[in-house]
């Protein structure tokens, strides 16, 4: 049973009694005056505390968490009561003694312990202060990178590219010639315009020429790349500004979490003894390996 049913945020009529129970709770302050963690219900004597509701609320989607507590908490309380009732029924029928269920419980407990360990180890390494330090190292202390705004006309052969270059020298319109000749469908619709890009964004032959040209200058000779022959015009140079902290904070946080998890996993693996077996359970011979071949890392940037 989902702990937060997919329903309208209106309060079901069966929860009105619970509203009276929790009605004045805004953020826990009302009950904190008398009991830091009050009991809100009991199911066969098993207490459900206010902290249980708060813990469940923290797992909800952001939209659900914006609901007023006096509306959200009673709904969650009913769900927890239902869950405790189902748990009692499962135990009554002996499911807690079922070997398959016990195995599932053990696996869930092991996953919970893994998560708890990683949270304990990783959280102190990914604080807001440490993320800001990482930002300063990766972005704040580095100068901006040069970018150019360029456009091009891409054709299959050098002769056509040279003809286009000659037409441009006679005053031909770059955008019109791009629409007439270029085989780059994306840039063709924009008159050959590629926008701003960094040198590493393009293949070297193209980038070297585009960055060497002055503003408004057209390449004297066509440039050959794996895609064909290019007539290039550089429109503008600029120095890009690094992204703001807010723009990259979540990305940096994720990178730091992944690095911390990988480090902890590596240290944990180094402290245990691992024995490997084949899929049929037989021992792995010294000439065999139970690990798949390493994956080929994707290119850092598509060219």
Buried (B, 14 or more C-beta within 10 A) or exposed (E): EEBBEEEEEEBEEEBEEBBEBBEEBEEBEBBEEEEEBBEBBEBEEEEBBBEBBBEBBEEBEEEBEEBEBBBBBBBBBBBBBEBBEEBEEEEEEEEEEEEEEEEEEEEEEEEEEEEEEBEEBBEEBBEEEBBBEBBEEBBEEEEEEEBBBBBBBBBEEEEBBBBBBEBBEEEBEBBEBBBEBBEBEEBBEBBBBBEBBBBEBBEEBBBEBBBEBEEEEBBEEBBEBEBBBBBBBBBEBEEEEBEEBEEBBEEBBEBBBEBBBEEBEEEEEEEEEEEEEEEEEEEEEEEEEEEEEEEEEEEEEEE
